[in-house]
Amino acid sequence: MLATTQTLRMSSAAETAKFAADLAPLLRAGDTLLLEGPIGAGKTHFARALVLARLAEPEDVPSPTFTLVQTYSGTDVEIWHCDLYRLTHPDDVLELGLDEAFESAICLIEWPDRLGALKPQNALSLRFELTDVPQERLLTLSAQSQRWAPVLERFSG
């Protein structure tokens, strides 16, 4: 396994949404994105833009804060958007069916620390950080799997 890390500077919410839309077509069944960062850092905004980019017809893409999971029928694969903030134990993930989704869907996971040992080793981690500049975010992408090398290369500037 190859560890790869890359940091991008997003100057606005629109730039974050564009990055999500550019990344969306590169994803395939079995891909998991682990969305990390504090509340308000842009995780849900990113996920919403990515989901919308994969849908044939636009639809409402609410935050899964209270439902825990929102699923969408993408043009060629199911998309799971999960907010695990309220989970108290990694076993709760199994009750959601997320372990099966990791193999067959595109999974966007907010608060992936709640996964514990169930965190997929082949996932792409995206860490969102606030800066002192209004609307600006630092987005650090990291992966252990070779699967993500060509994806990260594409965004290396």
C-alpha positions in Angstrom: 0.0 0.0 0.0 1.2 3.5 -0.9 0.5 6.5 1.3 -0.3 9.6 -0.6 -1.3 13.0 0.7 -2.2 16.2 -1.1 -3.6 19.6 0.3 -5.8 21.9 -1.7 -6.9 25.4 -0.8 -10.6 26.1 -1.5 -11.3 29.9 -1.5 -15.1 29.6 -1.5 -18.0 27.3 -1.1 -18.4 27.4 -4.9 -14.8 26.2 -5.4 -15.5 23.3 -2.9 -18.6 22.4 -4.9 -16.7 22.5 -8.2 -14.1 20.2 -6.8 -16.8 17.8 -5.6 -18.4 17.8 -9.1 -15.0 17.2 -10.7 -14.3 14.3 -8.4 -17.8 12.7 -8.7 -17.3 11.1 -12.2 -14.1 9.5 -11.1 -15.8 7.4 -8.3 -17.1 3.9 -8.8 -18.9 1.2 -6.8 -16.9 0.3 -3.7 -15.3 3.7 -3.3 -15.6 5.3 0.2 -14.8 8.9 1.0 -14.1 9.6 4.7 -15.1 13.3 5.3 -13.3 14.6 8.4 -13.2 18.0 10.1 -15.1 20.2 12.6 -18.7 21.2 12.4 -19.1 23.9 9.8 -15.9 23.0 7.8 -17.8 22.1 4.6 -18.3 18.3 4.8 -22.0 18.3 4.1 -21.7 21.0 1.4 -19.1 18.9 -0.4 -21.1 15.7 -0.1 -24.3 17.5 -1.4 -22.4 18.8 -4.5 -20.9 15.4 -5.2 -24.3 13.6 -4.9 -25.9 16.2 -7.2 -23.2 15.7 -9.8 -23.9 11.9 -9.9 -27.7 12.2 -10.2 -29.5 12.1 -13.6 -32.1 14.6 -12.3 -31.5 17.1 -9.5 -33.3 16.4 -6.2 -33.2 17.6 -2.6 -30.1 16.4 -0.9 -30.6 17.0 2.8 -28.0 16.5 5.5 -28.3 13.0 7.1 -27.7 14.4 10.6 -30.9 13.0 11.9 -31.6 10.1 9.5 -28.0 8.9 9.7 -28.1 7.7 6.1 -29.5 9.1 2.9 -29.3 6.9 -0.2 -29.5 8.1 -3.8 -29.8 6.2 -7.1 -26.9 7.6 -9.2 -26.8 7.2 -12.9 -24.9 3.9 -12.5 -24.4 3.2 -8.8 -26.1 3.8 -5.5 -24.7 6.6 -3.4 -24.8 6.5 0.4 -24.4 9.8 2.4 -23.9 9.0 6.1 -23.5 11.3 9.1 -22.3 9.1 11.9 -22.0 11.9 14.5 -24.8 10.5 16.7 -23.5 6.9 16.7 -22.2 5.7 20.0 -20.6 2.4 19.0 -19.0 1.1 15.8 -21.4 -1.9 15.9 -24.2 0.5 15.1 -22.7 0.8 11.6 -23.5 -2.9 11.0 -27.2 -2.2 11.8 -27.2 0.5 9.1 -26.0 -2.0 6.5 -23.0 0.2 5.8 -20.6 -2.7 5.7 -22.4 -4.1 2.6 -22.6 -0.6 1.1 -18.8 -0.3 1.3 -18.6 -3.0 -1.3 -21.4 -2.1 -3.7 -22.0 1.7 -3.5 -20.2 5.0 -3.4 -20.1 5.9 0.4 -19.6 9.4 1.7 -19.0 9.2 5.4 -19.1 12.2 7.8 -17.6 11.6 11.2 -15.7 8.4 10.1 -14.0 8.1 13.5 -17.2 6.5 14.6 -16.4 3.5 12.3 -13.6 2.3 14.6 -12.0 -0.9 13.1 -14.8 -1.0 10.4 -13.1 2.0 8.6 -12.3 0.7 5.0 -8.6 0.6 4.5 -9.0 1.5 0.8 -10.9 4.7 1.4 -9.9 8.2 0.4 -9.8 10.6 3.4 -10.8 14.2 2.9 -10.0 16.5 5.9 -11.7 19.9 5.8 -10.1 22.6 7.9 -11.2 26.2 8.5 -8.6 29.0 8.0 -8.4 32.6 9.2 -9.6 33.7 5.8 -13.4 33.9 5.6 -14.9 31.2 3.3 -11.5 29.6 2.8 -10.9 25.9 3.6 -7.9 23.6 3.4 -8.8 20.2 2.1 -6.2 17.5 2.7 -6.7 14.3 0.7 -4.9 11.2 1.8 -5.0 7.5 0.8 -3.2 4.3 1.6 -4.5 2.5 -1.5 -3.1 2.6 -5.0 -6.7 3.1 -6.2 -6.5 6.8 -5.4 -3.1 7.6 -7.0 -4.5 8.6 -10.4 -7.3 10.5 -8.8 -5.0 12.5 -6.6 -2.7 13.0 -9.6 -5.5 14.6 -11.5 -5.9 17.3 -8.9 -2.2 17.9 -8.2 -2.4 21.3 -10.0 
